[in-house]
């Protein structure tokens, strides 16, 4: 049976999408064509970056306000007209401890439902009253060091959000050296983000892959490129972010980024995302390592800590999650 928190989250999502569709009916919209064949979203205006919050976001949300008048998004090339479909290997997911929400109420699935509700609430509760809240749909998952479980967390979070009826997810691998995301999901590595950013002849249709999982698309990291940090700070990247956040109002974009102390990519990307989920390995990562890594991504307005690999005990509830 669906719990009250899940029902409330779905009802807010449905109400938000209904208001968006009513607003679109009165004004022109961009051409169709996206990662899931849904209508394009109206453009939203920027806001000032918020300060980092100290308290965890409550699971309940403020009542939504009536939608503001918005401009239609500019025409963009279609993203999935010729995109390929790949099959995610469910056996590979199970082998790496990834939980499928549709497979039952496992401990991991329930933990990531709790995390998901707080992540999604930052967008659903604020989008109508704060024009740049769309950035809160762009999430970077990272950690201080390799091996703390950031890819595990990114995939579980993506699958949990994609299990919602009215939300879709694009999961992007940002680690060109290890391709851990593709390995855990059992999908082939090929052209991806670096190819999109470095080659103007490559578009979304070439690198965004539809999957056999409802509401989930993936983008591989692409071929290794020594100019990775420079590509992420380029005009091409800014344009890509504008397209993703302005056109698709029901998309959550999740970046599986390298570790902060092993790569400069998270620091480069921090100012462009709305939320950072910072994974910390329990009983292993040192406080000074966490503090040093958090300093590198402080440009993001919302940083949350996710404690991973917690030892189970009879008194445990769920994995720890809080805002930084």
C-alpha positions as CSV (number, residue, x, y, z in Angstrom):
1,X,0.0,0.0,0.0
2,X,1.3,3.5,-0.8
3,X,2.2,5.5,2.3
4,X,1.0,9.0,2.9
5,X,4.3,10.7,2.1
6,X,4.5,9.0,-1.3
7,X,0.8,9.8,-2.1
8,X,1.4,13.5,-1.2
9,X,4.5,13.7,-3.4
10,X,2.7,12.2,-6.4
11,X,-0.3,14.5,-5.9
12,X,2.0,17.6,-5.8
13,X,3.7,16.4,-9.0
14,X,0.4,15.8,-10.7
15,X,-0.9,19.2,-9.7
16,X,2.3,20.9,-10.9
17,X,2.1,19.2,-14.3
18,X,-1.6,20.1,-14.6
19,X,-0.8,23.8,-14.0
20,X,2.1,23.7,-16.5
21,X,-0.1,22.2,-19.2
22,X,-2.8,24.8,-18.6
23,X,-0.3,27.6,-19.0
24,X,1.1,26.0,-22.2
25,X,-2.3,25.8,-23.7
26,X,-2.5,29.6,-23.8
27,X,0.9,30.2,-25.4
28,X,3.1,28.7,-28.2
29,X,5.6,26.0,-27.2
30,X,8.7,24.7,-28.8
31,X,8.7,21.7,-31.1
32,X,8.1,18.3,-29.6
33,X,11.0,15.9,-29.2
34,X,12.7,14.9,-26.0
35,X,14.0,11.9,-24.1
36,X,10.5,10.5,-23.5
37,X,8.2,12.1,-26.0
38,X,6.7,14.6,-23.6
39,X,5.9,18.3,-24.5
40,X,8.6,20.9,-24.1
41,X,8.5,23.1,-21.1
42,X,8.2,26.9,-21.0
43,X,11.4,28.9,-20.3
44,X,12.0,30.1,-16.8
45,X,13.8,33.2,-15.5
46,X,17.1,33.0,-13.4
47,X,17.2,33.8,-9.7
48,X,20.0,34.6,-7.3
49,X,21.9,31.6,-5.9
50,X,20.6,30.6,-2.5
51,X,22.8,30.1,0.5
52,X,23.6,26.6,1.8
53,X,21.0,25.3,4.3
54,X,21.8,23.8,7.6
55,X,18.6,21.9,8.4
56,X,17.2,18.9,6.5
57,X,14.2,19.7,4.2
58,X,10.9,18.5,5.7
59,X,9.1,15.9,3.8
60,X,5.9,18.0,3.7
61,X,5.9,20.9,1.3
62,X,4.4,24.4,1.1
63,X,1.2,24.9,-0.9
64,X,2.0,25.6,-4.5
65,X,1.2,29.1,-5.8
66,X,-0.6,29.9,-9.1
67,X,1.8,29.7,-12.1
68,X,3.4,32.9,-13.4
69,X,3.2,33.9,-17.1
70,X,6.3,32.4,-18.8
71,X,7.9,32.8,-22.2
72,X,7.9,29.8,-24.6
73,X,11.3,28.0,-25.0
74,X,13.2,28.5,-28.3
75,X,13.1,25.9,-30.9
76,X,15.7,23.1,-30.4
77,X,16.6,20.0,-32.4
78,X,14.7,16.9,-31.4
79,X,16.6,14.7,-28.9
80,X,15.1,11.3,-29.4
81,X,13.9,11.1,-33.0
82,X,16.8,8.7,-33.8
83,X,18.2,7.9,-30.4
84,X,19.1,4.3,-29.7
85,X,17.6,2.1,-27.0
86,X,19.6,-0.1,-24.7
87,X,18.6,-2.8,-22.3
88,X,19.7,-2.4,-18.7
89,X,20.8,-5.7,-17.2
90,X,18.7,-6.3,-14.1
91,X,21.0,-9.1,-13.1
92,X,24.0,-6.7,-13.2
93,X,22.0,-4.3,-11.0
94,X,21.3,-7.0,-8.4
95,X,24.9,-8.1,-8.5
96,X,26.0,-4.6,-7.5
97,X,23.3,-4.2,-4.9
98,X,21.1,-1.8,-6.9
99,X,17.5,-1.9,-5.9
100,X,14.6,-1.8,-8.4
101,X,11.7,0.0,-6.7
102,X,9.3,-2.1,-8.7
103,X,10.7,-5.4,-7.4
104,X,9.5,-4.9,-3.8
105,X,10.0,-2.9,-0.6
106,X,13.6,-3.7,0.1
107,X,15.7,-1.8,2.7
108,X,17.7,-0.1,0.0
109,X,14.7,0.9,-2.1
110,X,13.0,2.3,1.0
111,X,16.1,4.3,2.0
112,X,16.3,5.9,-1.4
113,X,12.6,6.7,-1.4
114,X,13.3,8.8,1.7
115,X,16.3,10.5,-0.1
116,X,14.2,11.0,-3.2
117,X,11.3,12.7,-1.4
118,X,13.6,15.4,-0.1
119,X,15.4,15.8,-3.4
120,X,12.2,16.1,-5.4
121,X,10.5,18.3,-2.8
122,X,13.1,21.0,-3.4
123,X,11.8,21.3,-6.9
124,X,8.1,20.6,-6.5
125,X,7.6,22.9,-3.5
126,X,9.3,25.9,-5.1
127,X,9.0,25.9,-8.8
128,X,6.0,28.2,-9.1
129,X,7.3,30.8,-6.6
130,X,10.9,30.8,-7.7
131,X,11.7,30.9,-11.4
132,X,15.1,29.3,-11.2
133,X,14.0,26.4,-9.1
134,X,14.3,24.4,-12.3
135,X,18.0,24.1,-11.4
136,X,17.0,21.9,-8.5
137,X,16.3,19.2,-11.0
138,X,20.0,19.1,-12.0
139,X,21.8,17.0,-9.4
140,X,25.4,16.0,-9.1
141,X,26.3,12.9,-7.0
142,X,29.9,12.9,-5.9
143,X,32.1,12.0,-2.9
144,X,35.5,12.9,-1.4
145,X,37.4,9.8,-2.5
146,X,36.8,7.0,-5.0
147,X,35.1,3.9,-3.7
148,X,32.6,5.5,-1.3
149,X,29.6,4.4,-3.3
150,X,28.7,7.5,-5.4
151,X,27.8,5.5,-8.5
152,X,25.7,3.1,-6.4
153,X,23.9,6.1,-4.9
154,X,23.4,7.9,-8.3
155,X,21.9,4.8,-10.0
156,X,19.6,4.0,-7.0
157,X,18.5,7.6,-6.8
158,X,17.8,7.7,-10.6
159,X,15.7,4.5,-10.5
160,X,13.8,5.7,-7.5
161,X,12.8,9.1,-9.1
162,X,12.0,7.3,-12.4
163,X,9.6,5.1,-10.6
164,X,7.3,8.1,-10.1
165,X,4.5,8.2,-12.6
166,X,4.9,11.8,-13.7
167,X,8.7,12.3,-13.5
168,X,11.5,11.2,-15.8
169,X,15.3,11.0,-15.3
170,X,18.3,11.4,-17.5
171,X,21.3,9.8,-15.8
172,X,24.7,11.1,-17.1
173,X,28.0,9.4,-16.5
174,X,30.7,12.0,-15.9
175,X,33.6,9.7,-15.3
176,X,35.4,8.9,-18.5
177,X,38.1,6.9,-16.9
178,X,36.2,4.2,-15.1
179,X,32.7,3.9,-16.7
180,X,31.4,2.4,-13.5
181,X,27.8,3.5,-14.3
182,X,27.8,1.5,-17.5
183,X,29.4,-1.5,-15.9
184,X,26.8,-1.6,-13.0
185,X,23.9,-1.2,-15.5
186,X,25.3,-3.6,-18.0
187,X,25.1,-1.2,-20.9
188,X,27.9,-0.6,-23.5
189,X,30.2,2.4,-23.3
190,X,30.2,4.5,-26.4
191,X,29.8,8.1,-27.5
192,X,28.6,10.3,-24.7
193,X,28.9,13.6,-22.9
194,X,32.5,14.4,-23.9
195,X,31.6,13.8,-27.6
196,X,28.6,16.0,-27.3
197,X,30.6,18.8,-25.8
198,X,33.7,18.6,-28.0
199,X,32.0,17.9,-31.4
200,X,29.4,20.4,-32.7
201,X,28.2,17.8,-35.2
202,X,27.1,15.5,-32.3
203,X,23.6,16.2,-30.8
204,X,21.5,14.7,-28.1
205,X,20.0,12.0,-30.4
206,X,23.5,10.6,-30.8
207,X,24.3,10.2,-27.1
208,X,21.1,10.0,-25.1
209,X,20.0,6.3,-24.9
210,X,16.5,5.2,-24.2
211,X,16.3,2.2,-21.8
212,X,13.9,-0.6,-21.0
213,X,13.2,1.1,-17.7
214,X,10.2,3.4,-17.8
215,X,11.0,7.1,-17.5
216,X,14.8,6.5,-17.5
217,X,17.3,7.6,-20.2
218,X,21.1,7.4,-19.8
219,X,24.1,9.2,-21.3
220,X,27.5,7.5,-21.3
221,X,30.6,9.5,-20.3
222,X,32.0,9.2,-23.8
223,X,35.5,8.9,-25.0
224,X,38.3,10.1,-22.7
225,X,39.3,13.7,-23.3
226,X,42.1,15.5,-21.5
227,X,40.2,18.8,-21.9
228,X,37.4,17.5,-19.7
229,X,37.4,20.4,-17.2
230,X,37.7,23.0,-20.0
231,X,34.8,21.3,-21.8
232,X,32.6,21.5,-18.7
233,X,33.3,25.3,-18.4
234,X,32.7,26.0,-22.1
235,X,29.8,27.9,-23.8
236,X,28.7,24.6,-25.2
237,X,28.1,23.2,-21.7
238,X,26.2,26.3,-20.7
239,X,23.9,26.0,-23.7
240,X,23.4,22.3,-22.9
241,X,22.3,23.1,-19.4
242,X,19.9,25.8,-20.6
243,X,18.3,23.4,-23.0
244,X,17.9,20.6,-20.4
245,X,16.5,22.8,-17.6
246,X,14.3,25.1,-19.7
247,X,12.7,22.7,-22.1
248,X,11.9,19.7,-20.0
249,X,9.9,20.5,-16.9
250,X,9.5,16.9,-15.7
251,X,13.1,15.8,-16.2
252,X,15.6,15.3,-13.4
253,X,19.2,15.3,-14.7
254,X,21.6,13.3,-12.4
255,X,25.3,13.5,-13.0
256,X,27.4,10.6,-11.7
257,X,30.6,12.7,-11.2
258,X,34.1,11.7,-10.2
259,X,35.3,12.1,-6.6
260,X,36.2,15.7,-5.6
261,X,39.7,14.9,-4.4
262,X,40.5,12.8,-7.6
263,X,39.2,15.1,-10.3
264,X,38.5,18.8,-10.9
265,X,35.2,18.0,-12.7
266,X,32.9,18.3,-9.6
267,X,34.3,21.8,-8.7
268,X,33.7,22.9,-12.4
269,X,30.2,21.5,-12.4
270,X,29.1,22.7,-8.9
271,X,28.0,26.2,-10.0
272,X,25.8,24.7,-12.8
273,X,23.8,22.2,-10.7
274,X,21.0,23.0,-8.3
275,X,21.8,20.2,-5.8
276,X,24.8,18.1,-4.8
277,X,24.4,14.7,-3.1
278,X,27.7,14.2,-1.3
279,X,28.3,10.5,-0.5
280,X,30.4,9.7,2.6
281,X,31.6,6.2,3.4
282,X,30.8,5.4,7.1
283,X,33.8,4.7,9.4
284,X,36.2,5.3,6.5
285,X,36.3,8.8,5.2
286,X,38.1,11.3,7.4
287,X,36.6,14.5,8.5
288,X,39.3,16.6,6.9
289,X,38.8,14.9,3.6
290,X,35.1,15.6,3.7
291,X,35.7,19.3,4.7
292,X,38.3,19.7,1.9
293,X,36.0,18.2,-0.7
294,X,33.0,20.2,0.4
295,X,35.0,23.4,-0.1
296,X,35.5,22.5,-3.7
297,X,31.7,22.2,-4.4
298,X,30.5,25.1,-2.2
299,X,29.4,27.0,-5.4
300,X,26.2,24.8,-5.4
301,X,23.4,26.3,-3.3
302,X,22.2,23.0,-1.9
303,X,24.6,20.4,-0.6
304,X,23.3,17.3,1.1
305,X,25.3,14.5,2.8
306,X,24.4,10.8,2.3
307,X,26.1,8.4,4.7
308,X,26.7,5.1,2.9
309,X,27.8,1.6,4.0
310,X,26.4,2.0,7.4
311,X,26.6,-1.1,9.5
312,X,23.2,-2.7,10.1
313,X,22.0,-3.2,13.6
314,X,18.7,-4.0,15.3
315,X,18.2,-0.3,16.2
316,X,19.0,1.1,12.7
317,X,16.3,2.9,10.9
318,X,17.5,3.9,7.4
319,X,20.7,5.4,6.0
320,X,21.5,8.9,7.2
321,X,20.7,11.8,4.9
322,X,20.9,15.5,5.8
323,X,21.6,19.0,4.4
324,X,25.0,20.5,4.8
